[in-house]
Amino acid sequence: MPYTWSAEPLNLLSPEIAAAVKEALEAGIVCGVQFFYCGGQGPEPCAFADLNSWLSTAGKSRPGDVFTLWSVPALTEQGALLLRKRAAPASEAELRKIQEWLNARPGREFLAVGYLGKGAPPETTCEFAALFLTDLVEEGNRWIPRLHLVNAKRPNERGEFPLGGAY
C-alpha cells in the first residue's frame, strides 16, 4: 500500500541537522534509535562519537527511516540519565539503581551506550551512559521524543518523506 509523502518534516540529510549533530559531538557522544520505514523489524539503537560515522550512517539509511538522537552531555546537564561513567566501570550499586528503575513500572526501557577512545585498551571503559528511554518519550500512543537533538526522517530522491506507514 503506498503512503502519502510530503516535503514538510525535517530532512535528516539537511545542513541544519548535520550542524546540530556536529556541535553536539564536540561535547560528547550522541545516541538514539533508528526506526526502519517498512523494514519488517523493530528500531535499532545507534551511537556516534564523530561526525563521519553519523554522516555515513545517515547517508546509508533508506528513504523514510527516522532517527531520534539525544546528546549524552545535554541529557547529563538536565539530569535525564540513569548513569554516566567516564574511565570507570559501573558499580554494583549503580547497576542496581538501573534495575530498580526498570522494575518500578512495567514497560520501562533504557538505552545504554559506550565508547572506547582511540587507542584505548579493550578492558577500559572510556565513557558509558544509560538513558531513561521511556521517560524521554511523551506518554500515549505516539512516539514524541522529549529533550531530543534530532527527530528527522531520511528523504527519498525527490526530497519527500512518508507521512505515515509501518515502522
N, C-alpha and C positions, 0 to 999 in steps of 0.2 A: 504494500500500500504506500503510495507516495505521500510525503508530508509537505506542508507548506514551508517554504524557505523565505527568509527576509534578509535585508542588508542592515537591520537595525541593531542587534546586540553587539557587545564589544567583540572586536576582532582579535583573536588570540595572537595573530601574527603582526599586529599593528606596532608601529614605533612607540606608541604610548605604553603598551604592555611591556615591550622589551625594556624600555627605560625604567619602568617601575620595578621590574624584576632585577635589573642591573643594580639599581640603587639599594634594594633590599639585600641583595647578595653581598654588597660591600660591608654590611653589618653582620652577616652570618648566613646560616642555612635557610633555604626556602623549601617548604614541603607541602604536600597536599594529596589530592586524589584526582585521577584521570577517569572520566566516565566515557565509555565507548558507545558511539552512536550506532544503533542497530548491530551491536557487536556480538550479541549472544553470550555475554559474560558480564560479571559484576565489575564494579570500579576497582582500580588498582592504585595502591599508594605510590607516591613518587617523591623524590627529594633531589635537590640541586645545590651544589656548592660553588658552581661557577656558571657564568653566562653561556659559554659554549655548549655545555651539556643541556641547559634549558632550551636554547635555540635549536639544537639538534633534535631533541625530543618533540618539541612543538612542531618543527618542520616535518617530522616523520609521522605525526598523528594524522588521522583520517578526517575528512570533512564531517562536521557535526560533533566531533569529540569535544568534551567540555573539560577544562582544567579549573579546579578550585585550589588556590595556593595560599599559604599563610607564611609570613616571615616569623621564624622562630624568635629572633631578638625582639620584634614588636610584640609578640604574644607574651614574652617574658616581662617586658615593661608593663604590660596590662594585667599581669598576674593570671594569665589564662593558660598556664601549663601545669600538668601534673608533676613534671620533673624536668629539670635541665641540669646536666652534668658536663663538666669540662675537665678532661685529663684525669678522671677518676671514675671507677666503676660505681654503679648504683648499689647502695647498701640494702641489706635485708629490710630495714625499716622503710626505706623509700619504695621498694617494690611492694611491700605490704600495703602502703598507702594507695598505690595504684589498684591493688586487688580489692581493697575495701571500697574504693570509689566505684569500681566495676560492679561489685556485689550489692551496692546500696540501692540500685534501681535496675530492673531488667531492661535489656536492650541497649545499655551503655556501651560505647565503643571508644577506643583511643587509637591514636596513630603514633607509632614510635619511629624515630629516625636517628640514624647515627652517621657520623662522618669521621673518617681517618684522614688526617692531614697528609700531604705529600711526603713520602719518605718515612712515615710513622710505622713502627713495627706493628704487626697484626694484633698482638695482645694488648695494645694500647688503645683505649677509647679516647679520642680527642674531644668529641662532642656528642652528646646524646640528649634527646628531648622526647617527651611523651606529651601529646596534645589531648585535651578533653574533646575528642572529635564530636561526640553527640552534643556537647554543650556549645559548640561553635556553629550549630545549626538551629534555626528557628524551629519551634515546635509545630506540629501539624503534618499535613500530607505532602508538603512541597520541600524540596531541597533549597533552602535560602541560607547561605552561609553568612555568619557574622564575623566581624573583625578580619575579613579576608583581604589579601593583597590583590588577587586576581580571581575572577569568576568569569571566564570567557570561553567562547566556542571557536573551533577551527572552521574557517570558511571554506566553501567549495571554490572551484576555479573561477566562478563569477563573483566571488566576494559575498556570497549569501550563506545564511545559517538556517538550520531547521528550527522552526518554532515549537515543534513537538517531536514525538517519536519515541522509540524504545531505547532506554538507556540501561 
